[in-house]
Amino acid sequence: METAAPKVDAAVRARLTLPPLREESLKIGPNGVTRGRYLLTFSRRALLPGPAARFQALADDLGLDAAALEPHLTSANAVHVGFEPGGKTKLYLEFPPPFAPEPNLAFLAIKHDKRLNRYVRLSAAEAEGALRELIPDSPARDTARACLSKGGTALEVTEEGSPRRSIDIHLADAKMTVADLPGLDDLLAGQKDQLTDIRHQPLGHFACGLGRDGAPFATIYYGGRHDP
């Protein structure tokens, strides 16, 4: 499965008519730091002509059932494709506020195992409350609160049929690097990977919360760039 991503990535790029943006990510959890994760972002115009048929073909390329997303395609302004180690994929639709199919909904995403994820916009006060509820005093919570203080907009992520829940904070407008992430060294305490090779990379956003198994995690998104 590890060799599937380059082939599927190539199929996705061939399917769509505009080049993507690419953003890397890594996940910090009980089992260490997981790298090799990334996201491709395409304007919805990349689905033209025939967006419905092209979107279905894209889902087929990814091995995903996108039936839950298809009714909302006309409301979306962007399509995102996520890749993770092990050949896992994820397909997102992004919605501008006036056209969101549900109140404050920013993204809908479907995973390789048909789990539907919702990303809902939160106020800073709502995000603070969610962090207190989700995560006890910890480096990840401290980092998230510091990110909120920098004006980062926040999303709450939930997954149907799962206890997974997290807070995702957008930081690209803050013009920070990975090294600037508040509390980075505390997040990495005890980890073998200290991210020395990417600390200079631009920071995109920070997420933290609980996974399907109830274990805490934090995710750092970085290195956003045009990727023709």
C-alpha positions in Angstrom: 0.0 0.0 0.0 2.9 2.4 0.6 3.5 2.7 -3.1 -0.1 3.6 -3.9 0.1 7.3 -3.1 2.4 8.4 -6.1 0.1 6.5 -8.5 -3.1 7.9 -7.1 -1.5 11.4 -6.8 -0.7 11.3 -10.5 -4.2 10.1 -11.4 -5.7 13.0 -9.4 -3.5 15.6 -11.2 -4.3 14.1 -14.6 -8.0 14.2 -13.8 -8.2 17.9 -12.8 -7.5 20.8 -15.2 -5.7 23.2 -12.9 -2.6 22.7 -10.7 -3.0 22.4 -7.0 -1.6 23.9 -3.9 0.2 21.4 -1.7 0.5 21.4 2.1 2.4 18.9 4.3 1.4 17.7 7.7 2.6 15.6 10.5 0.8 14.0 13.4 2.1 13.8 17.0 0.5 11.0 19.0 1.2 8.3 21.6 3.1 6.3 19.0 5.4 9.1 18.0 5.5 11.5 15.0 3.9 10.4 11.8 5.1 12.1 8.6 4.3 11.5 4.9 0.9 13.2 5.1 -0.1 15.9 2.6 -3.0 17.8 1.1 -3.7 18.9 -2.4 -6.1 21.9 -2.9 -7.8 22.6 -6.2 -10.2 25.4 -7.2 -13.6 24.0 -8.0 -12.9 25.3 -11.5 -10.4 22.4 -11.9 -13.5 20.2 -12.3 -14.6 22.0 -15.4 -16.0 21.0 -17.8 -18.6 18.6 -16.4 -17.9 19.0 -12.7 -20.3 16.3 -11.5 -18.9 13.6 -13.7 -15.3 14.7 -13.1 -15.9 14.7 -9.3 -17.3 11.2 -9.4 -14.3 10.0 -11.5 -12.0 11.7 -8.9 -13.6 9.8 -6.1 -13.2 6.6 -8.1 -9.5 7.4 -8.5 -9.2 7.7 -4.7 -11.2 4.6 -4.0 -13.8 6.7 -2.1 -17.6 6.7 -2.0 -18.4 10.4 -2.3 -22.2 10.0 -2.3 -22.5 12.2 0.9 -20.5 15.0 -0.8 -22.0 15.0 -4.3 -25.3 16.9 -3.4 -23.1 19.8 -2.1 -20.7 20.1 -5.0 -22.4 23.2 -6.5 -22.0 25.1 -3.2 -18.3 24.4 -2.9 -15.5 26.7 -4.1 -12.6 24.2 -3.6 -11.8 20.5 -3.5 -9.1 19.0 -1.3 -7.5 15.6 -1.5 -5.6 14.2 1.4 -3.0 11.4 1.4 -1.6 9.5 4.4 0.8 6.7 4.8 -0.6 3.3 4.1 -2.5 4.4 1.0 -5.3 6.2 3.0 -7.1 9.0 1.2 -9.6 11.7 2.1 -11.7 14.0 -0.1 -13.0 17.4 1.0 -15.4 20.1 -0.2 -14.8 23.6 1.0 -17.7 26.1 1.3 -17.6 29.9 1.3 -19.9 31.2 4.2 -22.8 32.4 2.0 -23.2 29.0 0.4 -22.5 26.6 3.2 -25.1 23.8 3.3 -25.3 23.9 7.1 -24.8 26.8 9.5 -21.0 27.7 9.8 -20.0 24.6 7.9 -16.5 25.2 6.3 -15.7 21.7 5.0 -17.2 18.3 4.5 -14.8 15.4 4.0 -15.1 11.7 3.4 -12.4 9.2 4.5 -11.2 6.0 3.0 -13.5 4.0 5.4 -16.6 6.1 4.5 -16.5 8.2 7.7 -18.0 11.6 7.1 -16.2 14.5 8.8 -17.6 18.0 9.5 -15.5 21.1 10.0 -17.6 23.9 11.6 -16.4 27.5 12.2 -16.2 28.5 15.9 -15.8 31.9 17.5 -12.7 32.3 19.7 -14.8 31.9 22.8 -16.4 28.7 21.5 -13.0 27.3 20.6 -11.7 28.1 24.1 -14.6 26.3 25.6 -14.2 23.3 23.3 -10.5 23.1 24.2 -11.3 23.0 28.0 -13.8 20.3 27.4 -11.6 18.2 25.0 -8.2 18.4 26.4 -7.0 18.6 30.0 -4.0 20.8 30.9 -1.4 19.7 28.4 1.2 21.1 26.0 -1.2 20.7 23.1 -3.9 22.7 24.8 -1.4 25.4 25.7 -0.3 25.6 22.1 -3.8 25.8 20.8 -4.8 28.6 23.2 -1.6 30.6 22.2 -2.5 30.1 18.6 -6.0 31.5 19.2 -4.5 34.5 20.8 -2.7 35.2 17.5 -6.0 35.7 15.8 -6.2 32.3 14.2 -9.7 31.3 13.0 -10.9 28.0 14.5 -12.8 25.0 13.3 -14.3 22.1 15.2 -13.9 18.7 13.5 -16.3 15.8 14.3 -16.7 12.5 12.7 -20.0 10.6 12.2 -20.1 7.3 14.2 -16.9 8.1 16.1 -15.8 9.9 19.2 -13.1 11.7 17.2 -13.2 15.5 17.8 -10.6 18.2 17.4 -10.0 21.9 17.1 -8.1 23.2 14.0 -6.7 26.7 14.0 -5.7 28.5 10.9 -2.3 30.3 11.2 -1.1 31.1 7.6 -2.0 34.7 7.9 0.2 35.1 11.0 3.3 34.6 8.8 4.9 32.1 11.2 7.3 29.2 10.7 7.1 25.8 12.3 9.8 27.0 14.8 7.5 29.8 15.8 4.7 27.5 16.9 4.1 28.2 20.6 5.3 25.4 22.8 6.7 23.3 20.0 9.5 21.9 22.1 7.0 20.9 24.8 4.9 19.2 22.2 7.9 17.2 21.0 9.1 16.3 24.5 10.2 12.6 24.5 9.8 12.3 20.7 12.7 11.1 18.6 11.8 13.4 15.8 12.5 17.0 16.7 11.6 18.4 13.2 15.0 20.0 12.7 14.7 19.8 9.0 11.3 21.7 8.7 11.5 24.3 11.4 12.1 27.0 8.8 9.0 26.0 6.8 5.9 28.3 6.8 3.3 27.3 9.3 -0.3 26.7 7.9 -2.4 25.6 10.8 -2.4 23.6 14.1 -4.9 21.0 15.2 -5.3 19.0 18.4 -7.9 16.8 20.0 -8.9 13.2 20.5 -8.8 10.4 17.9 -11.3 7.6 17.3 -9.6 5.6 20.1 -9.8 8.5 22.6 -6.1 9.1 22.4 -4.8 12.7 22.2 -3.1 13.9 19.1 -1.7 17.1 17.6 -1.2 17.9 13.9 1.1 20.5 12.4 0.4 21.7 8.8 3.2 23.4 7.0 5.0 24.2 3.8 2.1 25.3 1.7 3.1 26.0 -1.9 2.0 25.9 -5.5 2.7 22.5 -6.9 2.4 22.4 -10.7 
